[in-house]
Amino acid sequence: MNGQQTGWRPPRRFSVTVQRLARPPMPWTWTIHEDDATEPYHRSSRFYGSAEEAWAVGRAMLTRLTGPNPVTRTGGTRCEVSEGGPIPN
C-alpha cells in the first residue's frame, strides 16, 4: 500500500526569505516559500525599515499560516491575512 492509497502525504515545508527590494528608509520585504514551489506561498504587502523587522514579521506570519490553527485561506494558493506587525504569542 502506498501513500496515494491511504491518503497520507508528507508534511509541507516552508521557509521565510528577506530581501532588499526598495530604497531606504523602508527597503526590506519578506516572502514565504513552500519547498519545491516556483511561486511564493505568501508575500509581504508592505516594506520594513530593517531586515530584522522584516524577518520577525515574516516568521510570525509563517507561524500564523502553518500553526495548529492556521488562518483561513480564501481560494487558490494565496491568502488574505493582515500583517500589521509581529503576532503576539
C-alpha positions as CSV (number, residue, x, y, z in Angstrom):
1,M,0.0,0.0,0.0
2,N,1.4,3.4,-0.9
3,G,0.6,6.9,0.3
4,Q,-1.7,7.6,-2.6
5,Q,-4.0,4.7,-1.5
6,T,-4.0,5.7,2.2
7,G,-4.3,9.4,1.8
8,W,-1.0,10.0,3.6
9,R,1.0,13.0,2.4
10,P,4.4,14.1,3.6
11,P,4.3,17.3,5.7
12,R,4.6,20.6,3.8
13,R,7.8,22.5,4.4
14,F,8.1,26.3,4.3
15,S,10.8,28.9,4.6
16,V,11.0,32.7,5.0
17,T,13.3,34.9,2.9
18,V,14.0,38.5,3.4
19,Q,15.1,40.7,0.5
20,R,16.0,44.3,0.0
21,L,13.8,45.5,-2.9
22,A,13.5,49.2,-2.5
23,R,15.4,52.3,-1.4
24,P,15.7,53.5,2.2
25,P,14.0,54.3,4.6
26,M,11.8,51.2,4.1
27,P,13.7,48.8,1.7
28,W,13.0,45.3,3.2
29,T,10.3,42.8,2.5
30,W,9.7,39.1,3.1
31,T,8.3,36.1,1.3
32,I,7.2,32.6,2.5
33,H,8.1,29.8,0.1
34,E,6.9,26.2,0.1
35,D,9.7,23.8,-0.8
36,D,9.8,22.8,-4.5
37,A,7.3,25.5,-5.4
38,T,8.2,28.1,-8.0
39,E,5.9,30.9,-6.8
40,P,5.9,32.3,-3.2
41,Y,3.2,30.9,-0.9
42,H,2.7,34.3,0.6
43,R,4.4,37.7,0.1
44,S,4.6,40.8,2.3
45,S,2.4,43.6,1.1
46,R,4.5,46.3,2.8
47,F,8.1,47.2,3.3
48,Y,10.1,47.4,6.6
49,G,12.9,49.6,7.9
50,S,15.3,46.8,8.8
51,A,16.0,43.2,7.7
52,E,15.4,42.1,11.3
53,E,12.0,43.7,11.4
54,A,11.0,42.0,8.1
55,W,12.4,38.7,9.4
56,A,10.4,38.9,12.6
57,V,7.1,39.7,10.8
58,G,7.7,37.0,8.2
59,R,8.4,34.4,10.9
60,A,5.3,35.4,12.8
61,M,3.2,35.2,9.6
62,L,4.7,31.7,8.9
63,T,3.7,30.5,12.3
64,R,0.2,32.1,11.8
65,L,-0.3,30.4,8.4
66,T,1.1,27.0,9.3
67,G,0.4,26.7,13.0
68,P,-2.1,24.4,14.7
69,N,-4.9,26.8,13.9
70,P,-3.9,28.3,10.6
71,V,-5.6,31.4,9.2
72,T,-8.5,30.5,6.9
73,R,-7.3,30.6,3.3
74,T,-9.5,32.3,0.7
75,G,-9.4,30.4,-2.5
76,G,-6.4,29.4,-4.7
77,T,-2.9,29.4,-3.3
78,R,-3.0,33.0,-1.9
79,C,-4.3,34.0,1.5
80,E,-5.7,37.2,2.8
81,V,-4.3,38.0,6.2
82,S,-3.3,41.2,8.0
83,E,0.4,41.8,8.6
84,G,0.3,44.8,10.8
85,G,3.3,43.6,12.8
86,P,4.6,40.7,14.8
87,I,1.8,38.4,16.0
88,P,1.9,38.2,19.9
89,N,2.2,34.7,21.4
